[in-house]
Amino acid sequence: MTANDLLISKVPEIDQSVSIQEIRDQIAGRALDMLDQVRATMLEPYPRKHPPTFTATNIASFCGIDKNRMKYLTTKLGLPTGTQTGTGRAKIFTLEETITWIKATSGRTQRQEGVPGRVIAFANFKGGVAKTSTSVSVAQRLTLLGRKVLLVDSDPQGSATQLCGYAPDAEISDADTLLPLIYGDETTLHYAVRETYWKNLDLIPSCNALQDAEFSIPAQLLENSRFEFWNIIRDGLEPLLQEYDAVVIDTPPALSYLTTNVLMAANGIVMPLPPEALDFASSTQFWQMFGEIGSKFPAANEKRYDFVSIFMTKVRPFDAAKGVQGWIRKAYGERVFPLHVPDSKVQAAALGALATVYDQKRLDVDADADTRMSGEQYERLKAPLDALAEYIDDQLVNAWSKEIENEQTA
């Protein structure tokens, strides 16, 4: 016996076994307590998240006008003048004031009464692909294009709900989520809509209880073989489409009953996709499986999407990543969005603080120099999201125009 053997033999054995009840009461309880502490210092849900403020330069950029034109319109149209923050300092505008300016000066086509909004799904098999941060960021940016947006969190993890300033499980119950619709207790989703800290961005939240949908839906199908389980969310959303220009849905990282429902309700699909070999391989499986499943539903041949877009995220400046980018472009062709979001320590730190790129002008979220962001770095992160939101907005306008044409020729 060696000296090491003697030392090891003296180490008392620790019982590592654990029961399900202990997982619930000890491990989960301790973790939830810690999460509450993190939220208290980072998210500050009590009080809630606060929307960003903007300068006159920001507003002029959003509206495509110069400051002289802005002064003229302030008087002519009675638009908000902002608030002086101190002697000699520039005025600041609230998010609501900024959106008022955008709507008053926007040259973008507006949705006509009676024309429904469109549903955009953000989906991927895998987690960790920036799906939630992309969907929430795009929803925020669409409001800065003058749109009214509903964000639906269909992921039981509730990450989109957290980014909107609510604490899943602590503040959100199963009655606040998609579950009453899925159970058949509600016929529309009006009951679940709530305002957020961000003007013109409403939310249908999620919490861990939403996972029960994956058990409830097949149980209902066993009781009624004619149950159109794939249309639950579509039917629940339909009455709301008269109230919103766009409905953005964040999906679970799986091709589940919930994700299938969302994809069948959607008019457009965005797949956030990091250029990594495993992520690329997973994406091909996603499309193959959805194609096989979706094609079996009644009227599948009549289902058409306004667009399907592959949006590369977390892109690193390495040769291997560039090689996978080539695979993605060859595989998906013109469906690959031309801009991508670079991988960034600052963005990761911002998400750690439960914020998006639009929540602050610069994401100085940490004293560490590695997680401070220059104006140039901020624009590199924001520009592709701006462009994606503008692309989606163009698709909204095209769809509304087609809707009107179809009504006129009917």
Secondary structure, DSSP 8 states (H G I E B T S, - for coil): --HHHHHHHHS--------HHHIIIIIIHHHHHHHHHHHHHTT--SS------EEHHHHHHHHT--HHHHHHHHHHS-----EE-STT--EEE-HHHHHHHHHHH--S----TT---EEEEE--SSSSSSHHHHHHHHHHHHHTTT--EEEEE--TT-HHHHHTT--BTTTB-GGGSSHHHHHTS-SSSGGG-EE-SSTTEEEE---GGGGGHHHHHHHHHHH-TT--GGGHHHHHHGGGGGT-SEEEEE--SS--HHHHHHHHH-SEEEEEE-S-HHHHHHHHHHHHHHHHHHTTSTTGGG---SEEEEEE-SB-SSHHHHHHHHHHHHHHGGGB-S---B--HHHHHHHHTT--TTS-SS----SSGGG---HHHHHHHHHHHHHHHHHHHHHHHHHHHHHHHHHHH-
